[in-house]
Amino acid sequence: MASWRDPQIAGVRAIMAARRPDPDAPSPSHSERRAAMDAVGEASTLPRGCWHEPVTLGGVKCERITPENAVADRRLLYLHGGGYVMGSPRSHRPLAAWLAVAARARAIVADYRLGPEHRFPAALDDAEAVYRALLDEGAAPERIVVAGDSAGGGLTLALALRLKRSGLPQPAGWFAISPWADLTQSGRSYETKAETDPSLSREALNEYALAYLGGLDAREPEASPVFGDFEGVSPVFIQTGSEEVLLSDSLTLADVLAHAKVDVRLEVWPEMIHVFQAWSGALQAARRAIRVAGEWMEARFEA
């Protein structure tokens, strides 16, 4: 049995264990999973002085989050996680809002299409459409940062590859939280962290990958960015936890980026779990990580 020096992460793990369904319970449907994830987000606290409103960009439904400290021309395009089969602006509103405050930017959270109803590359097409719409609105690319967590972190780096292929200008930077960047699930951490990751497993990720890809090749770079060529992409910042099965995805991604001569920064936070930043109300480490990410985004906006 693992023990944790940080009592706060031990408390978060206890909460997650209490919420875990009975192993004999029937597997929930995609709609049930989506509703549950949205409910968690909608029950969480937003930063004071932060408001949100629906907006459509590039034909994609989105949510705009505006903190009171936002600098007028800064944009944070946020791509939510959820294995490409769940998640929405509602589920990720709190995390996107805290990041927007930290970066002093207006956030746009894309409600991109999900599998299995809308398979690859629908999510990436929607992310590109929103980015193009921001440019069409007059947003300068050097005043945009694109960020995302988990599947949204992988989608963030997939968008970097798509923009490169399309010849569109790169944003100021890319921020990926615990990115799912290898849909083949081939890294060592899928085994070495299987016992300490309380939220994800190789089996669950294989299920999500099948729902998203529908049998297409998981080594396609715009699905699994670890197989892509990132030369010429703008700076990338990756944060991950040491105790998650997706740890290898971040390590491999940083290696690929470094070999492509990209300005890349990787942080592995000890004892932390998948997308620990979402637990900012309970974890001092999460609040520190968000503050560090905000400082990095601030620097990119002003570069």
GUZANU-870945 format. One line per 8 residues: number of its first residue (from 0); for each residue x, y, z of C-alpha. Coordinates in nm, 3 decimals. Layout:
BEGIN
NUM> X,Y,Z; ...
***
This chain:
BEGIN
0> 0.000,0.000,0.000; 0.148,0.333,-0.106; 0.178,0.612,0.149; 0.175,0.984,0.072; 0.383,1.257,0.232; 0.135,1.520,0.121; -0.172,1.481,0.348; -0.385,1.680,0.104
8> -0.337,1.434,-0.183; -0.417,1.153,0.060; -0.745,1.332,0.138; -0.827,1.375,-0.231; -0.762,1.006,-0.288; -0.999,0.922,-0.004; -1.272,1.135,-0.164; -1.218,0.965,-0.498
16> -1.228,0.621,-0.338; -1.559,0.704,-0.170; -1.707,0.810,-0.504; -1.589,0.499,-0.689; -1.882,0.283,-0.801; -1.923,-0.073,-0.683; -1.722,-0.307,-0.909; -2.037,-0.512,-0.968
24> -2.238,-0.207,-1.080; -2.333,-0.196,-1.449; -2.109,0.017,-1.667; -2.265,0.363,-1.715; -2.362,0.480,-2.062; -2.186,0.767,-2.234; -2.479,0.996,-2.158; -2.467,0.902,-1.789
32> -2.092,0.964,-1.775; -2.133,1.299,-1.945; -2.407,1.408,-1.705; -2.200,1.305,-1.404; -1.892,1.491,-1.525; -2.094,1.805,-1.600; -2.257,1.789,-1.256; -1.917,1.792,-1.084
40> -1.809,2.099,-1.278; -2.132,2.287,-1.222; -2.117,2.220,-0.847; -1.766,2.364,-0.814; -1.677,2.719,-0.714; -1.565,2.977,-0.969; -1.321,3.258,-0.892; -1.484,3.574,-0.761
48> -1.547,3.834,-1.029; -1.553,3.578,-1.311; -1.854,3.534,-1.540; -1.940,3.306,-1.830; -2.168,3.320,-2.131; -2.247,3.102,-2.434; -2.094,3.197,-2.767; -2.057,3.032,-3.107
56> -1.726,3.055,-3.293; -1.662,2.898,-3.631; -1.992,2.716,-3.605; -1.885,2.551,-3.279; -2.069,2.607,-2.953; -1.835,2.747,-2.689; -1.840,2.918,-2.354; -1.662,3.248,-2.296
64> -1.523,3.303,-1.946; -1.419,3.656,-1.856; -1.233,3.726,-1.530; -1.239,4.080,-1.401; -0.860,4.102,-1.432; -0.854,4.000,-1.801; -0.627,4.199,-2.034; -0.849,4.301,-2.325
72> -0.664,4.138,-2.614; -0.554,3.813,-2.447; -0.730,3.486,-2.535; -0.701,3.142,-2.377; -0.851,2.875,-2.603; -0.927,2.583,-2.370; -0.987,2.225,-2.489; -1.146,2.012,-2.218
80> -1.064,1.655,-2.126; -1.289,1.351,-2.101; -1.140,1.084,-2.323; -1.301,1.235,-2.636; -1.633,1.081,-2.523; -1.737,1.314,-2.239; -1.665,1.656,-2.096; -1.790,2.001,-2.193
88> -1.751,2.368,-2.101; -1.978,2.292,-1.805; -1.758,2.017,-1.665; -1.437,2.218,-1.709; -1.566,2.568,-1.634; -1.392,2.591,-1.292; -1.049,2.477,-1.415; -1.066,2.699,-1.724
96> -1.176,2.993,-1.509; -0.891,2.958,-1.258; -0.642,2.934,-1.544; -0.797,3.240,-1.710; -0.754,3.437,-1.387; -0.393,3.319,-1.354; -0.317,3.422,-1.714; -0.528,3.740,-1.698
104> -0.697,3.631,-2.019; -1.046,3.578,-2.154; -1.104,3.204,-2.198; -1.295,3.034,-2.476; -1.389,2.675,-2.389; -1.479,2.479,-2.702; -1.772,2.237,-2.685; -1.617,2.016,-2.952
112> -1.796,1.710,-3.088; -1.753,1.382,-2.901; -1.722,1.016,-2.993; -1.861,0.769,-3.064; -2.126,0.986,-3.234; -1.861,1.206,-3.396; -1.535,1.028,-3.456; -1.184,1.146,-3.537
120> -1.105,1.404,-3.663; -1.428,1.583,-3.563; -1.285,1.714,-3.233; -0.975,1.845,-3.408; -1.179,2.000,-3.688; -1.383,2.188,-3.427; -1.073,2.305,-3.241; -0.927,2.437,-3.565
128> -1.256,2.609,-3.654; -1.261,2.794,-3.321; -0.897,2.899,-3.358; -0.964,3.028,-3.711; -1.268,3.219,-3.580; -1.055,3.388,-3.313; -0.816,3.503,-3.583; -1.108,3.621,-3.797
136> -1.236,3.823,-3.500; -0.907,4.008,-3.499; -0.726,3.825,-3.221; -0.352,3.836,-3.281; -0.197,3.487,-3.272; 0.078,3.610,-3.040; -0.197,3.703,-2.792; -0.352,3.354,-2.790
144> -0.249,3.057,-2.576; -0.410,2.718,-2.641; -0.445,2.487,-2.341; -0.615,2.162,-2.252; -0.617,1.871,-2.011; -0.605,1.494,-2.066; -0.768,1.424,-2.405; -0.789,1.800,-2.442
152> -0.415,1.817,-2.377; -0.357,1.571,-2.659; -0.599,1.769,-2.874; -0.399,2.083,-2.794; -0.084,1.931,-2.941; -0.281,1.781,-3.231; -0.399,2.134,-3.310; -0.036,2.248,-3.313
160> 0.032,1.988,-3.584; -0.285,2.082,-3.774; -0.194,2.453,-3.777; 0.153,2.368,-3.901; 0.010,2.154,-4.181; -0.249,2.418,-4.271; 0.002,2.703,-4.272; -0.189,2.896,-4.007
168> 0.006,3.116,-3.763; 0.108,2.954,-3.438; -0.028,3.098,-3.112; 0.197,3.238,-2.840; 0.220,2.897,-2.677; 0.065,2.562,-2.593; -0.011,2.445,-2.238; -0.093,2.076,-2.186
176> -0.209,1.930,-1.855; -0.163,1.551,-1.824; -0.198,1.513,-2.202; -0.331,1.190,-2.351; -0.097,1.205,-2.647; -0.049,0.837,-2.735; -0.373,0.654,-2.809; -0.181,0.324,-2.846
184> -0.130,0.320,-2.465; 0.225,0.193,-2.514; 0.421,0.377,-2.243; 0.576,0.209,-1.937; 0.362,0.410,-1.695; 0.049,0.225,-1.807; 0.196,-0.062,-1.608; 0.416,0.106,-1.347
192> 0.145,0.350,-1.234; -0.155,0.120,-1.273; -0.184,0.074,-0.897; -0.141,0.439,-0.800; -0.364,0.607,-1.060; -0.711,0.640,-0.900; -0.892,0.764,-1.209; -0.760,0.604,-1.529
200> -0.658,0.262,-1.659; -0.528,0.120,-1.984; -0.857,-0.068,-2.027; -1.067,0.248,-1.996; -0.840,0.441,-2.231; -0.854,0.159,-2.487; -1.233,0.189,-2.474; -1.222,0.566,-2.522
208> -0.971,0.535,-2.807; -1.196,0.289,-2.990; -1.496,0.517,-2.945; -1.300,0.815,-3.080; -1.107,0.645,-3.359; -1.362,0.387,-3.468; -1.089,0.149,-3.575; -0.865,0.407,-3.748
216> -0.489,0.392,-3.693; -0.403,0.517,-3.343; -0.057,0.613,-3.470; -0.201,0.892,-3.686; -0.014,1.200,-3.552; -0.326,1.419,-3.534; -0.479,1.153,-3.305; -0.159,1.062,-3.116
224> 0.072,1.366,-3.129; 0.373,1.171,-2.993; 0.410,1.043,-3.351; 0.412,1.393,-3.504; 0.676,1.629,-3.640; 0.669,1.947,-3.430; 0.953,2.142,-3.587; 0.852,2.506,-3.609
232> 0.580,2.485,-3.342; 0.565,2.760,-3.079; 0.671,2.694,-2.714; 0.504,2.415,-2.517; 0.455,2.377,-2.141; 0.353,2.039,-1.998; 0.243,1.966,-1.642; 0.175,1.613,-1.524
240> 0.154,1.413,-1.202; 0.404,1.145,-1.108; 0.126,0.899,-1.017; -0.077,0.871,-1.336; -0.079,0.616,-1.614; -0.043,0.898,-1.867; 0.295,0.998,-1.725; 0.475,0.829,-2.017
248> 0.273,1.034,-2.266; 0.412,1.357,-2.120; 0.767,1.223,-2.101; 0.759,1.096,-2.459; 0.596,1.413,-2.584; 0.864,1.629,-2.422; 1.132,1.413,-2.582; 0.970,1.441,-2.926
256> 0.938,1.818,-2.889; 1.295,1.859,-2.774; 1.425,1.660,-3.070; 1.219,1.888,-3.297; 1.399,2.190,-3.146; 1.081,2.321,-2.983; 1.107,2.535,-2.669; 0.954,2.283,-2.427
264> 0.916,2.286,-2.050; 0.805,1.974,-1.862; 0.703,1.961,-1.495; 0.635,1.631,-1.317; 0.468,1.706,-0.985; 0.556,1.448,-0.715; 0.269,1.239,-0.574; 0.014,1.419,-0.790
272> -0.259,1.247,-0.989; -0.424,1.296,-1.327; -0.527,1.661,-1.381; -0.462,1.741,-1.015; -0.502,2.110,-1.103; -0.879,2.051,-1.103; -0.860,1.999,-0.724; -0.748,2.356,-0.650
280> -1.000,2.384,-0.367; -0.832,2.098,-0.179; -0.471,2.091,-0.299; -0.211,2.357,-0.236; -0.004,2.186,-0.508; -0.286,2.247,-0.756; -0.299,2.616,-0.669; 0.078,2.642,-0.708
288> 0.068,2.462,-1.044; -0.201,2.699,-1.173; 0.000,2.998,-1.055; 0.312,2.866,-1.231; 0.111,2.804,-1.548; -0.029,3.157,-1.528; 0.322,3.300,-1.501; 0.431,3.099,-1.805
296> 0.130,3.217,-2.006; 0.190,3.577,-1.898; 0.547,3.549,-2.024; 0.428,3.406,-2.356; 0.175,3.687,-2.404; 0.448,3.943,-2.344; 0.726,3.769,-2.543
***
